[in-house]
Amino acid sequence: MVQLIVEKPLQTPAFRFVLHRRCAGEENWVDSRTIYVGHKEPPPGTEAYIPQRYPDNRIVSSKYTFWNFIPKNLFEQFRRIANFYFLIIFVVQLIIDTPTSPVTSGLPLFFVITVTAIKQGYEDWLRHKADNAMNQCPVHFIQHGKLVRKQSRKLRVGDIVMVKEDETFPCDLIFLSSNRADGTCHVTTASLDGESSHKVWAWVWGTQQGTSLVSCVSSRCLGPPCLHRPLGSENLLLRGAKLKNTEKIFGVAIYTGMETKMALNYQSKSQKRSAVEKSMNTFLIVYLCILISKALINTVLKYVWQSEPFRDEPWYNQKTESERQRNLFLRAFTDFLAFMVLFNYIIPVSMYVTVEMQKFLGSYFITWDEDMFDEETGEGPLVNTSDLNEELGQVGRVHLHGQTGTLTENNMAFKECCIEGHVHVPHVICNGQVLPDASGIDMIDSSPGREELFFRALCLCHTVQVKDDDQMDHGDGPGKSPDSGKSCVYISSSPDEVALVEGVQRWVGCVGPGFQRAGGVLRVLHFLLFFFRFELLEVLSFDSVRRRMSVIVKSVTGEIYLFCKGADSSIFPRVIEGKVDQIRSRVERNAVEGLRTLCVAYKRLIPEEYEGVSKLLQSAKVALQDREKKLAEAYEHIEKDLILLGATAVEDRLQEKAADTIEALQKAGIKVWVLTGDKMETAAATCYACKLFRRGTQLLELTTKRIEEQSLHDVLFELSKTVLRCSGKVCRALKSALSLIMKPREDGSSGNYRELFLEICRNCSAVLCCRMAPLQKAQIVKLIKFSKEHPITLAIGDGANDVSMILEAHVGIGVIGKEGRQAARNSDYAIPKFKHLKKMLLVHGHFYYIRISELVQYFFYKNVCFIFPQFLYQFFCGFSQQTLYDTAYLTLYNISFTSLPILLYSLMEQHVGIDVLKRDPTLYRDIAKNALLRWRVFIYWTFLGVFDALVFFFGAYFMFENTTVTSNGQMFGNWTFGALVFTVMVFTVTLKLALDTHYWTWVNHFVIWGSLLFYVVFSLLWGGVIWPFLSYQRMYYVFIHMLSSGPAWLGIILLITVSLLPDVLKKVLCRQLWPTATEKTQVRSPAWLGKCTLVSQSSIDK
């Protein structure tokens, strides 16, 4: 909240602003500053003034600088458990004598850190580039009485800035002067709140007398006596907004740089973490415990083994005197650390960089999807964050903004109007186009006087603006317009207001509040091509609490009218005359049909009455304290004793395939909650139209009226019994839906009955919450997030009022609609139409989750296969910490030999076809609730890795019992034994992935068989060539020696077969005895296999 006070001291050339800004959520912190316009010094005799230092106008959205990039980036990366763990292991390898070289830990860690740093550095360089472009923009401001041009970053608080049309405000300004005679300017705030409408701002002084403030400051003129004026949001021009339909304005800079509201909003987003990432961290902790247990067991067994005489000091490894005198506990701790280093590869540090690459590259598949491109708007899907891709496959609750722009097209059409109880159907206008087969307005059986007043109210009482290029003639008094044939372009923050004005235009001609604003004069073109001239006296602006707006106008004949338009709930209680019952009946009927309704009323004011109204409004507007409260009280006093004229109905058509999308989500097991600010009748009609409610659905209503008649406790328990009874008897045939009418309250929606409220909702097929404020939408989402089930929530909306809900949900999706791009910018993903949500979740979300869950489990599995033979080997080497594998194998196993196949699998795997997933949404249930990363699946993969490791080790061990296995009688040594185990392991884990692959392309074949070929070629070169940079080569001729043995070839084939056999048998038995819905579909629809249907694959083939 911003509270502003401006003072103009008596007979001084220095204009002073005293500003108080209170930060929301920080009630005890107030930013107070005194600003002298144009940096004028205060006159002698005024209170003490201490110049304050404010930041310059530079915007910094980047995270790093050239000097702090390395230390800051390293600090952030080593906050990760895996990175920090490997750093400790690397340091231990440098300090103490360990069985493996520091390169084995340092090189993978260096690779991960370097790749991540390059990625983050490139992203931050792009932010620096954008910041420099913004900070170097030219800005005009007054310096020493002259207009100068400088870079935006050189602006200071107190500078007077000139902004021209279509320019963006360089900082937060107080509006001082405009070239328009009425002292206003038009502004668009699309970059701030997503609203593309033209809003009107007023200059701070708001009078037509006296000298311009800018010229006064420049020439040091003397002002009038002491003048105190309050400042409101209509005087504050925020950085990022754009000037429209105004040649130029002047303003004084009050907040610059990182203190502007736009910059402060950069820091409001919180980091979201997916369920898969949480599972990864949990599994990592489990494996860390396994690692510590292994190291502890080996340390204890080593000293048990060495307790026998001469075992701790064999003849070939005599200890020195200093080693004999070392403390036993210190030796034991050193050995424990050495074993930790030996087994540390069970923690897959490369998994994190692979996951990062998979998410980053996989996000392009959404943006490349041609099925999700909207040709009408030229928009495609956007991915604002790639960290939540797999979360799209885990959604349990969808919270969507109930109507405008999300489920509907936000394409308003003036459907009908009801005047004095009589229904009139105008030419149906939709965005300036006359729909075909539309009949004209029926004038039969209506009162001409009330009808004219009704349409006069629609012409005058709204916020629609007309573009300057299309404004009408400037003549005075009634007369024909020379431009009567010219079309008008209307702009407003509300699409249904534009629809009303365009609809009335077909009857009365070109209308709008901007049709003539000079001198506060408004003119309406009558259908007989005569102008009616009105003087705009007052505007009582719309707000969400009053839910109505009013204007006070004066005709040429001196008659003063107050025209009021708003929601039925805010108009009917203030009406004393008119056909209320007939109009109310029509409004309710239109609401049931899903039409958006507004009621119109008026009253005539006598001059004396208007003078009292004017004084009341003026005193409230100039109030220095509680200005908003006093204005609300004044509006409440003025807008009463109205005469009801009629009501309007505007249709917002349901989006294409919206009903099909809702139905598919429900079949997928996703609960849909509709959160809207509309009336219950209107929202319920939309729910019926989109098939969220069925005609046989039993509606359970929790309304304000019902709570007033009964206690909340009784109502909730009664609803709970009804829901349980319906669910038990007709669980599938008869669905129940809970319809909530929620009045804005401070304590949230459910008070002390949250669990009971949630229990009722859990047993309902859908939930509808009406009359919701933006904050309440976020509270509902938060309530579901932290319920007992902890479902993954998805919020989807298209307007700025949906941002809080989108930011609160696990996954936020913005619809790129007509209400601006604020929702799309603040969301994690953005889609052009609501219908694209179906493919986003049921196809892309399904694939993302399947792929990354396999990636995570596979990484842990192959590292168990890698390290468990090393653990078994210690029982055969006296726990001497001897390594089973060569240093090169230790280093390259996760980086080169086994990394590319799983990365490609996680990008391209399709276990079922796209068409099958879209046709059968129930397949989404197979992966719900993190099904593939549950403990049962994790334990299976771990034991599968242990089994394979036992086969690798003991199979090679029993084969080596016959020491003369070569044709020339030579014996295999320990490095040959390790090479054999490693070869079987590499082939087994790679072929295991090949067996899990359902979707084969030439890329899969190239990477999988190419990885195996690369391992063989590398081993031949590594052991077959004398490398000059190595002091010794343990693997020289080892691999070639192993392959020269026939039994070794036979052993490799047999061990690979035995290792893969249990997993194959398990899959066959489970598929035959307990098949999942996905496996049944694979059997029924095998034709999709091998076909390139995904847009990502087609892009790769191209």
N, C-alpha and C positions, 0 to 999 in steps of 0.2 A: 504494500500500500504506500502511496506517495501523498504526503500532505505538504502543500506548498502555500507560502504566503509571500506576496510581493508588496513592497513598500516604496513610495516615492517621497523622499524627504522634502520638507518645505524649502523652496527657493534654493535648490542646489542642482548643479548640473549632473550629479552622479545618481544614477538609478540603481537601487539596491534590491536584490532578491534574497530573502531569508527562506531557506528550504529545509524541510524536515522530511526525511525518508525513513519510514519504518519497514523493516524487513519482515515478511510473512514468516511466521514460525519462530521469530526471535523478538518477543514482545519487549524485552528489556534493552534492545539495541536500537538506537535511533541515529541515523546519519544527519547531522545538522551542519549547514554551511551558509555563510553569507557571501553573496556574489555581487560585485559592482559591475554593471554592464559596461562593456568597452574598457575595462580595467581603469575606470576613473577612480581617483583617490577620494576618500571621504573628506567632506569639508571640516574646517576647524570647529571644535565645540561639540562634535558628535561623540558618541560613546567610543571607548577604546576599540580599535580594530587591529587585529593581528592577522597579517596575510597568511593564508593557508596554502600548503603545497598539495597540488592535485596531479594525478598521472596525466601523461600526454595522451594523444588520441590513437596510439598504436593498439591494434588488435592482435593478440597472440593466442592462436588456437593450437599451436604446435606444442609438443611435449618436451622436445630436446633443443639444445643449442649445440653449436660446434664444439664448445668446450666441455659440456657436461654429458654428451651423448654416451661415451664409453662407460664412465662410472655409473651413471643413472640407469642405463640399459642393463648393465651387468647386475646391478642391485635388484632390479625388477625381475630379471630372469632367474636369479638365484634364490628368489623367494619361493619358487616352485620346489616342492619336496624332492622330486627326482633329480633336478639339476643340482640342488644343494648337496644331496647325498653323494652324487658322483664327484662333486668337487672335493668333499671330505675324503672319499676313497682315493682320489688322485693325489691329494696332499699326503695321505698316509703312505702311498706308494713312493713318494719322493723322500719321506723322512726315514722310514724303516726298511729293512730288507724284506721284500715281499716276493712271492713266487712268480709274479707276473710283472712285466715291464709297465712303467707309468704310461707308456704310449697306448696300451690296451684300454685304459679308461680315459686318458686325456684326449685322444683323437676323436672318439665318438662324441665326447662332451664338447670339444671344440667345434665339431661339425654342427651339432645341434644349436649351440650358442651363436655361431656365425650365421647360419641360415636364418634363424629368428631375428638376429640383429639387422641383417640386410633387409629383411621384409619390413620390420618396424622402422628402420631408417628411411627406406624408400617412401613409406606412407607418411612419415613425418616431413620428408622433403617436399612432398606434394602440399602438405599443410603450410609449410613455410612459403612456398610459391604462391599459394592463395592469399596468405596474409600480406605478403609484399605487394601483390596486385591491389589489395584493398587499401593498404596504408599509403600507397603512392598515388591514389586517385587525386586529381586536382579539385580544390575547394576554393570558393570565393568568400572572402571575409573582409571586414572593414578594419583598417589599420591607419591610425593618425588621420582619420577623416577621409581616407581614400580606399577604393575598392582594389584589393590585391588578390593575386592567385598563388596559392601555395599547396604543398602536399597535405593530405588529410592528417598524417601523423603529427604535423606541427600545430594543429589546433590546440587551444588551451581553454580552460574554463573561464568564461567571461567574454570570449570573443563573440562578435556579432557576425553571423554567417548568412550569406545569401544563397538560396537554393532555387534553381530554375526548374521549369516543368520537365517531368520525366527523370529528374535526378533523385538520387537516394540521399536521405538525411545522413550526414557524416557522423553525427553524435546525437545525444539526447538534447533537444532544444526546447526553450520556451518560445512560443509563437508570438512575435512582436508586431509584425506589419505585413500587409499583403497588398498586391496591386488591385485586388478586387474592392469595389466600393463598399461592400458589406463587411469587410474585414474578415473574410473566411478563406479557407483553402480546401481543396479536395485531396484526399490522401488514400492510397491503397496500402494495406498492411499484410499483404499475402505472405511476405517472408517472415512475419512475426507470428500471426495467429492463423494463417492459412486462408483468411477471407479475402477474396478477390474483389470485393465491392469497393465503391468509392465512398469514403466517409468524409464528413464535414468537420473541420477544426476551426475554432474561433480564436482571434487574436486576444491577447491578454487584457487590453484596455477596453475593447468592446464598445466604444463610443464613437460618434461621428464628429466630435468637436475636438479642438486642440490640434497641436502639431504632431506629426508622426514621431514616434519614439526614436526611430533610427536617426532621422534628421536632427532631432533634439539632442541626442547624445553626441552626434558629430559636430554640431555647431555650438554646443554648451549653452543651449537656451535654458531659460528658467521655466519650471513647470508650475502647475496650479497648486493650490494649497495641499496639505498632507492628504494623500489618497491611499486608502487601504483596499486592495482587491484580492479576493480569494482566487486560487488557481485550481482548476480541475483537470481531469484527464483530457478534456477537449482543448486545452491549451498546451499540452505536452506532446511534442513531436519526437517519436522514438527512432533511434538509429535503426536503419534497415527498411523503414517505410519509404514510400516513393510519392513524390508530388505529382498530382494529376490535375488537368483542366484549370491550372492556375499558372500565370506567366512566371511569377517569382514571389518569394516570401523572404522575410528576414526573421532571424531568431537568435537568441543568445544561448551559447553552450553552457549547460549546467552539469552534465555528466559526460565524461570523455573516456575513451579507451576501454579498459577492462571494468570500469564502473558503470557502463551503460547497461540498460536492462537486457539487451540482447546478449551481451557478453556474460552477464551473470546467469542467464538461462543455460549457457553452455554446460554449466556444472551440475545440472539438475538430474541428469540421467544416472541410473545405477547399473552396475555390471550384472548381467544375467548369466547364470550357469545352467547347463543342461543336465538332465538326469543321468545321461551317459557319462558326463565328466565326473559327476559325483560318484558314480559306480566305479569309474577308473581309479579315483583316489582311494576309495574303500578297498578295492582289490590290491592296490599298491601297498597299503598298510599291511594287509594280510601277507603279502609276499615279503615285505620287510621283516615281519615277525618270523616267517619261515627261514629267511636268510640268517637272522640272529640265532635261531634255534640250531641251524646247521653248523654255524661257526662255533656255538657253545658246545654242541655235542662233539665235534671234532677236537676242540681244545681239551675237553675232559678226557676223551678217549686217547688222545696223544700222550697225556701224562700218566694215564693208566698203563698204556703200552710201554712207556719209558720207565715205569717203576721197576721192571725187571732189570737185573744187572746187565750192564754193557749195551742195553738197547738204546739208551739215550746218548751213547758215545761209541758208535761203531768204529772199526779200525780204519775205515777210509775217510772218516770225518771227525777227527779229534778236535775237542774244544780247546780254546785258549784259556789261559788263567783268568782273564777278565770275565770271560763267559761263565766260568765255573763259579765266580764270586757274585754274579748278578742275583738280585732279589728274585725269589721264586714267583711272587705275584706280578712283578714287572715283566718277567719272561712270559708268564701265562697271558697277561694282557696284550703283549706284543704278538704272541701267537694268535690270540683271538682276532686282533686286527688283521693279521695276515690271512686268516681264513675268511674274514669278511671281504677282503680284496679278492680272494680266489673265487668266491661264490657270488660276487656282486653283480654278475651279468644276468642274474635272475630278475633284476629290476630293469625293465626295458626302457631305457632313456630315449631310444630312437622312436619309441611309440608316440611320444608327444609331438615330435616334429612330423611324423607321418600323419597323425591325426590333423595337425594344423594344415598340412598340404592337402589332405583329403577334403577338409571343409572348405578351404579356399578355392580349390579347383572345382569341387562339386557344386559350389554355389552358382557357377556359370551355367549349369544345366537348366536352372530355372530361367535365367535371363535369355537363354537361347531357345526356349520352348516356344515354337511358333503358334501352338494351340492357345497359348495364354496372351497372345498379342491382340490388341483391340484395334482393328482397322479404322473404326469410326473416329476414335480420338488420337490414333497414332501412338498410343502408349503401350508399353510392354511391362512385364513384372520387374520389380526392383528388389535387390538384396542389399539391405543396409548393414547387416551383420551376418557373417557366415558361421558364427559360433553355435547357432541354434538349429542347424539344418535337421539333425536327427530328432529334435524335439517336435517337429511337424508330424512325426509318426507316432507320437505318444499322447496326443491331445485327448483329454477326457471330458472337458467342458469347453464349449464355445460360447462366449459372451459377445453378443453383437448388438450394435446400436440399432434400435428397432425399426426405423423407417427410412427417413430421407437419405438418399444417396447410397445406403448400404443394401437394403433389400429392394429399394425402389430406384428409379432412374434419375431422380432429382430433376425431372423434366415436367414442370408444373403445367397443368392445363386448367383454365377457368371453366369449370363444369356447369355450375348453375348458381343462381342467387335467389334468395327468398325475401320478398319485400311485402311487408304487411300480411304475411301468411300466404302470399301467392308466389308460385315458383316460376322463374323465368330462366330460359336456356339461351344464353348468348352464343354467338359464333364461337366455337371452341378454338381457343388460341393456345398454341404451344410453342414457346420460344419465338414468337413473332410470326408463326406460320398458321394459316387457317386450315383446320383439319377438314378433309373431304366429308361430304354428306352431313354437314352441320347446319342446323336450322338457325335462323336469326332469333333475336329476342322477341318473345311473345308479350305484347303490350296489353293484352286483353285482361279485363277485370282487375285493374290496378289503379291506385290513386296517383294522378300525375304529380301532385305536390310532393308526396312522400317518395315517389320514385325518383324525382329530380333531386331531392335532398340526399337520397341514398347514393346515387351515382356521383353527386357533388362531393359527398364524403369520401368515396373511393378515389376521386380525382385529387383530393387535397390532403387526405390523412394517410401519409406514407412517407417513406424515406428514399423513394426512387429518385435517381438523378438522371438528367438528360445530357448527353454529350454536347459540348459547345458547338460542334460542327453542325449539329442537327437542331439547334434551337430555333424557335419561331420568330416571327417578326416582332419588332420592338414598338409597335404602335400602341396608343393608349385608347381605352374605351372600346365598346363593342364595334366590331367591324370585321370584314372578311380578311382572312389571312392570305397574303400573296404566296405563302409557302405551305398552303394547306395540303398540297399534294406531296410534300416532302415526308419521307418516313422518319420516324423517331427511334433512336436507340436508347434503351433504358438500362440503367445499372443500379443494382441494389444489393445489400447484404443478404436479403431474403428472396429466394427464387419465386415463392408464391406471391409476394408483393408485385414482382414484375409481371407474373401471369395475370393478376387482377387488373393492373394498369393496362396491359396489352389487350385484355378482354374488353375493358371499358372503352378503349380506343376505337374499337370497331363501331361503337355507338356514338360517342361524343367527339371523336377526333383525337388529336395529339395532346396528351396530358402528361402530367408529372410535376413534382415539386420544383424542378429546375427549369420549367418551361419559361418563366421569366422571374428572375430573382432580384433584378435591379430595384433598389429601394424597398425591398421586402414586398414587392408586388408579384402576385401570382395570377396567371390568366389561364382560363379553360376555354377550349374551343367547343361550342355547342354543336349538336348534330345539324343545326340549320346554318352552320358556318359563321356564327357570330361568337365573338369573344365575351366571356364574363370575367371581369377584373375583380381580384380579391387582394386585400392587404394582409400579409401574414403577420399576426401580432405576437403569438407565442407558440412554442413547440414544447409539448410535454413528452419527453423522449420515452421510448419503450425500455423496460427493464424486466428481467426474469422474475422478479418478485411480484410486480403489479400485473405482468402479462398483458399489457395494453399500452397504447400510445394515443395522444390527443394533439390536436392543433386548434388554435383560436384564430379565426380569420374575420375580416371585415369586408363586406361587399361595397359596391359603389354607392348603394343607396343608404349606407350607414348601418346596416344590420350586422350584428356581431353573432357569430356562431361558434360553438365548441363541437367539433366532430371527434368522436372516440371510436376506436377499433381495437378489438382484442379477443381473447379467449372467452368462451361462453361462461366459464366459471367466474371470470372477473367482471363481465358486463352485466349479467342478469341481476346480481344483488344490488346494482346501482341504478336499475331502471324503475321508473314510477309510472310509465305510460307506454302503450304499445301492445301489440298482439303477441304477448310473451309465450303463451301456451302453444300457439300454432308454430311459431318460430323455433321454440325449444324442441318440439316434436320433430321438425324437419332437420334440425341440427343433429339430434340423436340418431335419426335414420341415416343421414349422410355419414356420421361417424362410424356406424355399424358397417357401412359399405366401404370403409377405408378412405373416405375423403377428408381432407384437411379443412376445418371450418373456422370461420371468424365471424363475430357479431359486430354490427355497426349501430351506433347510437349517436344522438346529438342533443344539444339544448341551446336555446337562444339566450343570449346575455344582453341585458340592458346596459347602457353606458355606465351608469353608476355601479352596477354589479361588476362590470369589467374593470373599473378603476380599483375596486377592492381586490379583485383577483390579481391585477398587475402589481399592486403594492405588495401583496402577500408573496408572489413569486420573486419580486425584486429583492425583498428582504431576505428570502431564503437563499437566493443566488449569491448575495454579497456577504453571507454569514461567514465569519472567519473560523467558527468552531461548529462541529456537528452539521456541516452543510448538507450532507447527503440525507441525514435524518430529517432535517427541516424541509428539504425539498420533497421527500416522500410524504410528509405530513401535509404539505401544501397541495400536492397532487391529489391526495386522498380527500381533501376538503373541496377541491374544485370539481373532481370527476364524480359527481353525485347528482341525483335527481335528473337522470337522463331519460330521453324518449327513444325507445327502441325502433330502429328503422328496418332492420332485416339482418340477413346472414349470407355469407358467401361459402361456396364449396369449391375447393381446388383439388384436382386429382393428381396424384403422383403415381405413375404407372409402375407396376411391379417389374423388376428387372428380368431380363431374359434368363430362363432356366433357374430362377431363384428357388422355386418350389422343388425342382428336381435336386438341387444342391442340398436343401434342408432335408429332404427325404433320404438322400444318400448318407448324410452325416448321421442321421438317426439309425439307419441300418448298420452303420459302422460302430454303433455302440457309444456314440458321442452325445452327451446331453447338451441341448441347446437352450441357453438362457437369453431372452430378449430384454434388454435394458433400454428404455426409451423415456423421453419426456412427454410423450403424447398422452391423450386421454385413453382410458381403458377401452372404450368402444372402438376408437380408431385403431389402436394397437392390436386389439383382438381380431378386428376385421382383416388386418394385414396378416396376422398369424394364420387365420383360416385360408386366406388366399394363397399363402406360400406353403400350405399343408403342414405347418407346425401343429396346428389344431385340426382335428377331424370333426365332422358333423356329429359324430357320436361321442365326442370327448366330454367328459364330465369336468366342468370348471369349478374349482374351489377358490373362492374369493376371500382374500384378507384385505378388507377395505377400512378406511378411516371411519366410515359410518358404522360398520359392524363392530369395530373396537369401541366406539362410543356407546353402543347399545349393550355390549358385553365386555367383560374384562379380557385383556389380551391373553391371560392364562387359559380361560375357558375356550376362547376361540381357537387357540393353537391345539389344545387337547382334542377338541371336537374335530378339527381338520385331520389330526393325526389318526384318530379312530377311523374316519372316513377313508383315508388313503390306504390304511392297512387292510380294511375290509374289502375295498375294491381290488387291491393288489392280490389278496389271497384268493378271491373267488374268480375273478376274470383278469388274470395277470396279463395275458397277451391280447385277448379280444377287446377288452375295454381299457383304454388308456386314460390316465388322469393327468391333468395339468393344473398347476397352481398359478393363479393370476393375482399378482400383488399390486395394490395401489399404494404407493409409498409417498407419504407427505414428508417434505424435508424436515429432518430432525437432527439435533446435534449429537445424539447418542447412537447414530447408525440405524440400521434397519431392524434389528432383531432384539435390541436391548439385552435383558438378562435371560432370554430364551433362545440363544443362538443354536444350541445343540438340538433342541426340539424343532426349531425352524429348519435347520439343515436336514434333520431326519425326515421331515415332511417333503422337502424338496428332493431328497434322494429317491423317494418312492414315486415321484411324479415323472412323467415322460418329458415334460417341458415346463419351463418357468417363465412367466412374463411379469416384469417389474415396470410399472408405469409411473409417470410424473417424477422421473428421476433427475436429480441435479448431477452435473458432471462429477462432483466429488463423491456422491453416493454410488455412482457406477463403480468407481475405483474401490470403495469400501466393500461393495458386494463381491467384487473379484478377489479382494484380499481375504474376505471371509471364507470363500471357497478354497483359496490356496492353502490356508492353514487349518482346514477341517481335518477330521480323523483320517479320511482316505488320501489326503494330499494329492488330489488329481492335478494333472498338467492342464493349465488353463490357457485358452487362446481368446484374445479380445480383438474384435474387428470393427472398425468404424471409419467414417470418411471426413469427419469435421473436427474443428479445433476443440470442441467440447468432448471429444472422445479420447483426447491425448492422455489424460490422467488414467483412464481405464486401460489404454494400450500399454502405457509404461508400467502399470502395476502387474499385468498378466505375465505368465511365463513366456508367452510368445505374443507379440503385438503385430497385427496386420492392418495396414491402412489401405483404404480403397481410394484410388486416384479419381476423385469426383469433382463436382462443381463447387463444393464448399471449400476449395483451396487444398493446399498440399501439406498443411501442418500435420495432419494425421499420418500421411505417407512419409514425411521427413522424420517424425519421431518414432515410427514403427520399426520393427525388425525386418519386415518384408512389406512390399506394396504390390497390389494387383489392380488391373484396370477395372474389372467387374467382379461382382460377388460370385458369379458362377465359376470363376477360376479357382475359388477356394476348394472346390471338389477335387480337382487334379492336384492342387498344391498339397493337400493332406493325403488323399487316398493313393496317389501315385508317387509324387516326389518324396513326401514324408515317409511313406512305406519303404521305398528304396533306400533312402538315406539311413533309416534306422537299421534295416537289414544289413547294409554294408558296413556301417561303423561298429555295430555290435560284433559282427564276425571279425572285424579288424582287431578289436580290443581283445576278444577271447583268443584269437589266433596268436597274437603277440605274446600273451602270457603262456600259451601252450608251447610255442616253439622255444621259448626261453627255459621252460622246465625241461624240455627235451635236451637243451643245450647244456644245462648246468648239473642236472641230476647225475649223469655219468661221471662228472668231475667229483661229485660228492662220494659216489661209490668207489671211485678210484683210490680215494684216501685210505680205504680199508685194506688195500693191497700194496700200499707203498709206505706203510708205517706212519701214516698221518704226517708225512714229511712236507706237505704243501706242494708237492710236485704237480705241475700242470699236465693235464691230459692232452691239450691241444696246443698247437704252435701259436706264437704271438700274432702272426698274420691272420690266422683263423679266428682267434679271439676278437680281433679288431674289426674284421670285415664281415662277420657272420650277420649282424643286424644292419650293417650299413649297405652291403653290396649283395651278398649271396641270397638273402631272403626278403629284401625290402620291396623291390619293384613288383613282384607278383601280387602281394597283398595290397599294395597301393592301387594297382590297376583294378584288382577285384573290387576294392572299396569305391571305385569310381564308376564301374560299368556293369556290375552284376545285376541281373534281372531274374529272380527266381520264378516269377510268373510274368506274363505279358502285360503291357500297359492296358490294352483293351479289356483284359480279364479283370484287372484291378478296378477299372472304371465301371464295368458291368456288374461286379459282385463286391459291393462295399463291405460285406461281412468279413472279408479276408483281413480287414484292418483290425478285427478283434484278436487275431492270432498273435499280434505283436504288442497288444495293449499292456499297460502297466509294467513296462520294462521287461517283457517276458523273456527276451533273449539274453538278459544280463542278470537274471535272478541267481540266487546262491546255488540252486540245484544245477543249473547249466554251467556255472562257473566251476563247481566241484567236479562235474563230469569232464570238462576240458582239462582241469588240473590232473585228475587221475589218468586221463588218456595220455597226457604228457609223461606222467610217471611210468605208465606201462610201456610206452614206446622207448623211454630211456632205459628201462630194464632190459628190453629186447636188444637194443643197440649194444649195451655194455656186455651183458652176459652171453649174448649170441657171439660176439667177437671174442669174448674170453674163452668160451668152450672151443671155439674154432682154433684158438691159439694154443690149446693144450697140446696139439700136435705141432711141435716146434719146427719140424722139418716140412714145411708146407710149400717150399719153392722147389723147382726142378733141380737146382744145383745144390740143394742141401743147406742153403743159408737159412738162418732163423730170423723171424720178424722181431724187431725191437719195440720199445714202448712208444716211439714216435710213429711207427707203422701202425701199431694198435690204435693210437689216437686218431690217425688219419683215416683208418677204416671206420671207426665209430663216427667220425665227423662226416665222412662221405655218405654213410647210410642215413645219418640224421638229415643232411641237406636234401637228399633225394626224397626222404619220407615226408618231411614237412611241406615240401613243394608239391609232391603228388597228392598229399592230403588236401591242399588248397585246390588242386585240379579236380579232385573228386567232388568238392563242394561247389564247383562252378557249374552253373546251369546255362549261362549265356555265353556261348563261345563265338569269338570273332578272330580275325587274323591277328589283331593286336594281342589278345590273350595268348594265342599260340606262340607268337614271337617272344613275348616277355617270359612266359613260364619255361619253355624249352630253351630259350636264350639264356636264362639265369643258370640253368643246369649246365649248359655248354660253357658259360663263362667260368663257372666254378672249376670245371675239369681243365680248361685251358689255363686258368690262373695257377692251379696246382701243378700242372706240368711245367709251366715257366718258372714258378717260384722254387721248385725243387730240381729243375733240370738245367738251370743256368747259374753260374757263379757270379753273384752280384758284388761289384767292387765296394759298394758303400756299406756292406755288412761285414763285421769282424769275424763272425762265424755263422754257419748255416746248418741248423739242426735238421732241416727238412730236405737237405740235398740228396737227391735220388730216391727219396723215401716213397713218394707217390708213384713214381715209375716202377719202383721195385714191387710195390703192392699190386699194381695192375698187371705185372708180369706173371702173377700167380693165378692159376685156374681156380683153385679153391676159394681165393679171395673174391673172384667174380661171382662164383656160385653163392658164397656167403652173403655178399651184398644183395643179390636178388632175393634170396630166401628171407633175409632179415627185413627188407623193405616190405615184402609180401606179408609176413607175420605181423609187422607193425600196423599195417593198414587194415588187416582182416577184421579185428574187433569193431572198428568204427563202421566198416561196410556192413557187417552183420547186424549191428545195432540199427542202422538206418533201414535196412531191408525189413527187419522184424517190426520196428515201430511203424513203418509205412504200411505193412500188411495188417498188423493187429490194432494199432492205435493211431490211425492217420489223422493229421490235422486237416482243417478245411483247405489250407494251402496245398497240402500234398494231394488231397482228393482232386483239387483243381488241376494240378500238374498232370495227373493221370488222365483226366477228362480232356484237357486241352494241350496236347503236346505239340500242336502245329506251330505254336509261337516260337519254339526253340530254334535258335540259329538265325532268326529273322532280325534284321536291324530296324527296330521300330522306334527306338528312343531318339529324340532329336539330338541328344548329345553324341550318340554313336554316328548318326548320319553326318554330323558336323565333322567328326574325326575322320570319317571315310573321305569326305570332301577334301 
